[in-house]
Amino acid sequence: MLRINVPSGPYSAGSPVSGTVSLEGDGVRSLKVQTIRITFRGRCKIKITQSSSNNNRSYHRGPVTLFQYEKTLFTGPYSMNPSHEWPFNFIFPERCQSSGLGQFKSSSTAFNEDIHQPLPGSFGFNTASFVKADMEAYVRYELEVALVAPAGSRSDIERTQLLTFGTHRHESNPDPRMLFGSRQCEVQSLFLSPEYLHRLPTFKEKLKAGISWGKLPEAHYVLKLLLPTVGAVGRPVPLFLGVRYDDERSTTVSAPSVFLRKVKVQLVSRTTVRCVSDRILSSDDVHESDYSYETLDEKDFTGRNIELTNKFNVAELMDLTIRGATAALTPSFITFNIIRTYVFRVSVTTECGKKKQYPVFNSPEFVIMASDYSPPGPLPLTAEVLVQAEEDNIAMLPSYEAAVSSEEEYRLLA
């Protein structure tokens, strides 16, 4: 059995990836080995499968290699009896070392085409919500070991180990960059009259009010919201709600109370991908997934009679922490062929004069930063890792070299 022995992560830029490759068996049968090579790579892959009415399928792909390193652990030919073990060492690069975007037909300003851009974090997205289409998109980092047998011997053996890679934010305390939003609210209600502040109207009074609807007291107010456009995984986001009474348009004697009844805060995600169809002479395709909703918190304040003021801190009553325990709320990123974006959505229920309003607020774009912080600048870790490797009598890190040509790279990823 061929095995990769290494922690799965999480790793970050500059982190050492050290482990062993072991070959284990029953100790009786020998195994013929030509070479044993290990490959360390990062890649973004897109695959969209579309089905037509006559059950024909078309495929759209968009593979890009972020980096790829190889090292030979053993060279034969040799006939050996397992068990054997070979150490290896790599380092996660800080930036991509891509060989280019040869599979795409045209340039795009929406995607990041810098071949030396920072590595995106591990990401996986799979949906069948398209009409007769399945979308798969991922950013994946992996170790792959291959045992190549001599010609005429048994088939080759391959094993793969996925590694989790996380990014860092470069702002220690991210500025939420608050955005102002407002909604006009209008209420016509008998309960806005001063005589019904402390008693309920009778049936006749309600009936009379229903007949002369245009004569009911009117209250006009503006619901204001300060909502964030930036947040970080593991940190709460601020949210402020307020109300301003419109005296000029209202017919009430005094400003009535506006009560907060419900608040629902969601992050709405969308994944946009770029790929190439398998059709001849086709151009680049850009596909967008359906919106996916993740609720940060939802509270019902109906029984608490919370009266809104000019500026009310909603975050004091709710847990608005961005939880990154699932891949659904991975940090925002733009890379060669994948864009992950979010919208901050707040649904509010208010009540004035026994009448409820249901305004909804959306930020045009909400950026999620990573949970871990590191100051901007070059990574100081690489030299320290090299020194520590020598002290521990571990083989020096390999000299990294391009493993395959760009044409072969595309064929392997397709």
SULLINGI-V78369 format. One record per backbone hydrogen bond with DSSP energy under -0.5 kcal/mol. CO is the residue of the C=O (numbers start at 1). NH is the residue of the N-H. If there is no record, write none. Layout:
# SULLINGI-V78369
co=CO nh=NH
co=CO nh=NH
This chain:
# SULLINGI-V78369
co=1 nh=24
co=3 nh=5
co=3 nh=22
co=4 nh=6
co=5 nh=20
co=8 nh=164
co=11 nh=166
co=12 nh=15
co=15 nh=92
co=16 nh=18
co=17 nh=90
co=19 nh=88
co=20 nh=5
co=21 nh=86
co=22 nh=3
co=22 nh=24
co=23 nh=83
co=23 nh=84
co=31 nh=80
co=33 nh=77
co=33 nh=78
co=34 nh=76
co=35 nh=148
co=36 nh=73
co=36 nh=74
co=37 nh=146
co=38 nh=71
co=39 nh=41
co=39 nh=144
co=40 nh=69
co=41 nh=142
co=42 nh=66
co=42 nh=67
co=43 nh=140
co=44 nh=64
co=45 nh=138
co=46 nh=62
co=47 nh=136
co=48 nh=50
co=48 nh=60
co=49 nh=134
co=50 nh=58
co=52 nh=55
co=56 nh=52
co=58 nh=50
co=59 nh=278
co=60 nh=48
co=61 nh=276
co=64 nh=44
co=64 nh=66
co=66 nh=97
co=67 nh=42
co=68 nh=403
co=69 nh=40
co=71 nh=38
co=71 nh=73
co=74 nh=36
co=78 nh=33
co=78 nh=80
co=80 nh=31
co=80 nh=82
co=84 nh=23
co=86 nh=21
co=88 nh=19
co=89 nh=398
co=90 nh=17
co=92 nh=14
co=94 nh=119
co=101 nh=104
co=111 nh=113
co=113 nh=115
co=114 nh=117
co=115 nh=98
co=117 nh=96
co=123 nh=139
co=125 nh=137
co=127 nh=135
co=130 nh=132
co=130 nh=133
co=132 nh=51
co=133 nh=130
co=134 nh=49
co=135 nh=127
co=136 nh=47
co=137 nh=125
co=138 nh=45
co=139 nh=123
co=140 nh=43
co=141 nh=163
co=142 nh=41
co=143 nh=161
co=144 nh=39
co=145 nh=159
co=146 nh=37
co=146 nh=148
co=147 nh=149
co=147 nh=157
co=148 nh=34
co=148 nh=35
co=150 nh=153
co=157 nh=147
co=159 nh=145
co=161 nh=143
co=163 nh=141
co=163 nh=165
co=164 nh=10
co=164 nh=11
co=165 nh=122
co=169 nh=374
co=170 nh=172
co=176 nh=229
co=176 nh=230
co=179 nh=227
co=181 nh=225
co=183 nh=223
co=185 nh=221
co=187 nh=219
co=189 nh=192
co=190 nh=193
co=193 nh=196
co=194 nh=197
co=202 nh=206
co=203 nh=207
co=204 nh=208
co=205 nh=209
co=206 nh=210
co=207 nh=211
co=208 nh=212
co=210 nh=213
co=211 nh=213
co=212 nh=215
co=213 nh=216
co=217 nh=189
co=218 nh=251
co=218 nh=252
co=219 nh=187
co=220 nh=246
co=221 nh=185
co=221 nh=223
co=222 nh=224
co=222 nh=244
co=223 nh=183
co=224 nh=242
co=225 nh=181
co=225 nh=227
co=226 nh=240
co=227 nh=179
co=229 nh=367
co=231 nh=369
co=232 nh=235
co=235 nh=322
co=238 nh=228
co=239 nh=314
co=239 nh=315
co=240 nh=226
co=241 nh=312
co=242 nh=224
co=244 nh=222
co=245 nh=247
co=246 nh=250
co=257 nh=259
co=258 nh=308
co=259 nh=261
co=259 nh=351
co=260 nh=306
co=261 nh=301
co=261 nh=302
co=262 nh=349
co=263 nh=299
co=264 nh=347
co=265 nh=296
co=265 nh=297
co=266 nh=268
co=266 nh=345
co=267 nh=269
co=267 nh=294
co=268 nh=343
co=269 nh=292
co=270 nh=272
co=270 nh=341
co=271 nh=289
co=272 nh=339
co=273 nh=287
co=275 nh=285
co=276 nh=61
co=279 nh=282
co=283 nh=277
co=285 nh=275
co=287 nh=273
co=292 nh=269
co=294 nh=267
co=294 nh=296
co=297 nh=265
co=299 nh=263
co=299 nh=301
co=301 nh=304
co=301 nh=305
co=302 nh=305
co=305 nh=307
co=306 nh=260
co=309 nh=243
co=312 nh=241
co=312 nh=314
co=313 nh=316
co=314 nh=317
co=314 nh=318
co=318 nh=320
co=320 nh=237
co=321 nh=323
co=322 nh=234
co=322 nh=324
co=326 nh=329
co=327 nh=330
co=333 nh=340
co=335 nh=112
co=337 nh=274
co=338 nh=335
co=339 nh=272
co=339 nh=341
co=340 nh=333
co=341 nh=270
co=342 nh=366
co=343 nh=268
co=343 nh=345
co=344 nh=363
co=345 nh=266
co=346 nh=348
co=346 nh=361
co=347 nh=264
co=349 nh=261
co=349 nh=262
co=350 nh=357
co=351 nh=259
co=352 nh=355
co=355 nh=352
co=357 nh=350
co=359 nh=348
co=361 nh=346
co=366 nh=342
co=366 nh=368
co=367 nh=231
co=367 nh=369
co=368 nh=332
co=369 nh=233
co=372 nh=169
co=380 nh=384
co=381 nh=385
co=382 nh=386
co=383 nh=387
co=384 nh=388
co=385 nh=389
co=386 nh=390
co=387 nh=391
co=388 nh=392
co=389 nh=394
co=390 nh=393
co=398 nh=400
co=405 nh=409
co=406 nh=410
co=407 nh=411
co=408 nh=412
co=409 nh=413
co=410 nh=414
